[in-house]
């Protein structure tokens, strides 16, 4: 039993240098959605969430922390972006000129919802652990409405 483990570890270590950096990044990449800066509304609105438009108009939504990369790509947390989109849609005055903006923000919310729902479903399908140290999994990834 111990020799099988050692042989497997030796085989793994010998094959590891053959993996390129791109292959390793792809193997350990988290799910993400690639959007445009304009999907978050006009620049006057989107600046509050994403910061000023940089050299790149690409926005990557994932379950990590929000930041701006060196190449100008904006990275935003999925839950944070969803809450922000909901507040922006509800805060826009109900006028005809705001309807295209409202629809664009709704479409962005729907694109983010699929990523959020996938993570929540995975979290909720794990076996429940009870006891004094048990956490409420529903609070770790709270439910969100499928539309605004």
C-alpha positions as a Python dict, from the first residue, in 0.01 Angstrom:
ca = {
    (1, 'X'): (0, 0, 0),
    (2, 'X'): (274, 242, 95),
    (3, 'X'): (481, 153, -212),
    (4, 'X'): (185, 224, -442),
    (5, 'X'): (149, 568, -290),
    (6, 'X'): (519, 638, -329),
    (7, 'X'): (515, 520, -691),
    (8, 'X'): (215, 739, -768),
    (9, 'X'): (382, 1039, -602),
    (10, 'X'): (704, 975, -796),
    (11, 'X'): (512, 952, -1122),
    (12, 'X'): (327, 1275, -1045),
    (13, 'X'): (646, 1461, -959),
    (14, 'X'): (816, 1338, -1275),
    (15, 'X'): (525, 1454, -1494),
    (16, 'X'): (475, 1791, -1329),
    (17, 'X'): (760, 1974, -1508),
    (18, 'X'): (605, 1869, -1841),
    (19, 'X'): (301, 2085, -1765),
    (20, 'X'): (323, 2437, -1898),
    (21, 'X'): (219, 2741, -1701),
    (22, 'X'): (-87, 2787, -1924),
    (23, 'X'): (-200, 2429, -1863),
    (24, 'X'): (-166, 2469, -1486),
    (25, 'X'): (-360, 2796, -1491),
    (26, 'X'): (-635, 2634, -1695),
    (27, 'X'): (-652, 2334, -1459),
    (28, 'X'): (-692, 2552, -1149),
    (29, 'X'): (-895, 2836, -1301),
    (30, 'X'): (-1214, 2940, -1130),
    (31, 'X'): (-1535, 2991, -1328),
    (32, 'X'): (-1573, 3341, -1459),
    (33, 'X'): (-1780, 3555, -1693),
    (34, 'X'): (-1613, 3798, -1932),
    (35, 'X'): (-1814, 4116, -1992),
    (36, 'X'): (-1754, 4461, -2135),
    (37, 'X'): (-1726, 4781, -1934),
    (38, 'X'): (-2035, 4914, -2113),
    (39, 'X'): (-2244, 4621, -1987),
    (40, 'X'): (-2248, 4795, -1649),
    (41, 'X'): (-2409, 5107, -1793),
    (42, 'X'): (-2269, 5441, -1901),
    (43, 'X'): (-1932, 5538, -1761),
    (44, 'X'): (-2086, 5781, -1511),
    (45, 'X'): (-2270, 5486, -1351),
    (46, 'X'): (-2013, 5208, -1400),
    (47, 'X'): (-1730, 5412, -1246),
    (48, 'X'): (-1882, 5365, -900),
    (49, 'X'): (-1835, 4987, -920),
    (50, 'X'): (-1544, 4938, -1159),
    (51, 'X'): (-1345, 5256, -1124),
    (52, 'X'): (-1242, 5472, -1419),
    (53, 'X'): (-1224, 5309, -1760),
    (54, 'X'): (-864, 5202, -1815),
    (55, 'X'): (-683, 5088, -2125),
    (56, 'X'): (-902, 4781, -2153),
    (57, 'X'): (-1280, 4768, -2155),
    (58, 'X'): (-1289, 4406, -2039),
    (59, 'X'): (-1451, 4314, -1708),
    (60, 'X'): (-1401, 3969, -1555),
    (61, 'X'): (-1663, 3866, -1301),
    (62, 'X'): (-1559, 3582, -1069),
    (63, 'X'): (-1592, 3474, -707),
    (64, 'X'): (-1265, 3637, -601),
    (65, 'X'): (-1186, 3989, -493),
    (66, 'X'): (-1247, 4299, -704),
    (67, 'X'): (-940, 4469, -849),
    (68, 'X'): (-793, 4624, -1163),
    (69, 'X'): (-512, 4429, -1330),
    (70, 'X'): (-196, 4587, -1468),
    (71, 'X'): (-329, 4566, -1825),
    (72, 'X'): (-642, 4765, -1731),
    (73, 'X'): (-874, 4467, -1708),
    (74, 'X'): (-1130, 4515, -1433),
    (75, 'X'): (-1210, 4220, -1207),
    (76, 'X'): (-1525, 4227, -998),
    (77, 'X'): (-1684, 3994, -744),
    (78, 'X'): (-2004, 3831, -874),
    (79, 'X'): (-2216, 3890, -562),
    (80, 'X'): (-2097, 4246, -521),
    (81, 'X'): (-2177, 4320, -887),
    (82, 'X'): (-2522, 4162, -860),
    (83, 'X'): (-2615, 4369, -553),
    (84, 'X'): (-2481, 4679, -724),
    (85, 'X'): (-2678, 4611, -1045),
    (86, 'X'): (-2999, 4563, -846),
    (87, 'X'): (-2953, 4894, -666),
    (88, 'X'): (-2875, 5077, -992),
    (89, 'X'): (-3182, 4941, -1172),
    (90, 'X'): (-3408, 5028, -880),
    (91, 'X'): (-3251, 5373, -847),
    (92, 'X'): (-3298, 5477, -1210),
    (93, 'X'): (-3597, 5705, -1267),
    (94, 'X'): (-3878, 5540, -1463),
    (95, 'X'): (-3841, 5737, -1786),
    (96, 'X'): (-3829, 5629, -2150),
    (97, 'X'): (-3466, 5740, -2197),
    (98, 'X'): (-3352, 5521, -1903),
    (99, 'X'): (-3519, 5205, -2036),
    (100, 'X'): (-3225, 5097, -2261),
    (101, 'X'): (-2984, 5141, -1968),
    (102, 'X'): (-3217, 4947, -1740),
    (103, 'X'): (-3241, 4662, -1995),
    (104, 'X'): (-2862, 4649, -2039),
    (105, 'X'): (-2815, 4624, -1661),
    (106, 'X'): (-3078, 4349, -1643),
    (107, 'X'): (-2901, 4148, -1915),
    (108, 'X'): (-2572, 4180, -1726),
    (109, 'X'): (-2744, 4063, -1407),
    (110, 'X'): (-2880, 3755, -1586),
    (111, 'X'): (-2532, 3670, -1717),
    (112, 'X'): (-2393, 3691, -1362),
    (113, 'X'): (-2684, 3497, -1213),
    (114, 'X'): (-2589, 3174, -1392),
    (115, 'X'): (-2241, 3184, -1238),
    (116, 'X'): (-2382, 3265, -893),
    (117, 'X'): (-2647, 2990, -913),
    (118, 'X'): (-2389, 2729, -1013),
    (119, 'X'): (-2179, 2807, -707),
    (120, 'X'): (-2478, 2820, -474),
    (121, 'X'): (-2611, 2486, -601),
    (122, 'X'): (-2270, 2327, -544),
    (123, 'X'): (-2251, 2473, -194),
    (124, 'X'): (-2600, 2358, -98),
    (125, 'X'): (-2554, 2005, -236),
    (126, 'X'): (-2262, 1932, -2),
    (127, 'X'): (-2343, 1719, 303),
    (128, 'X'): (-2469, 1921, 596),
    (129, 'X'): (-2246, 1942, 901),
    (130, 'X'): (-2421, 2011, 1226),
    (131, 'X'): (-2285, 2083, 1567),
    (132, 'X'): (-2158, 2381, 1755),
    (133, 'X'): (-1917, 2486, 1481),
    (134, 'X'): (-2159, 2431, 1192),
    (135, 'X'): (-2217, 2724, 958),
    (136, 'X'): (-2532, 2807, 775),
    (137, 'X'): (-2434, 2742, 414),
    (138, 'X'): (-2722, 2952, 286),
    (139, 'X'): (-2557, 3256, 442),
    (140, 'X'): (-2219, 3185, 283),
    (141, 'X'): (-2372, 3212, -64),
    (142, 'X'): (-2710, 3381, -16),
    (143, 'X'): (-2996, 3323, -258),
    (144, 'X'): (-3052, 3582, -529),
    (145, 'X'): (-3352, 3649, -747),
    (146, 'X'): (-3311, 3522, -1107),
    (147, 'X'): (-3411, 3864, -1241),
    (148, 'X'): (-3429, 4224, -1125),
}
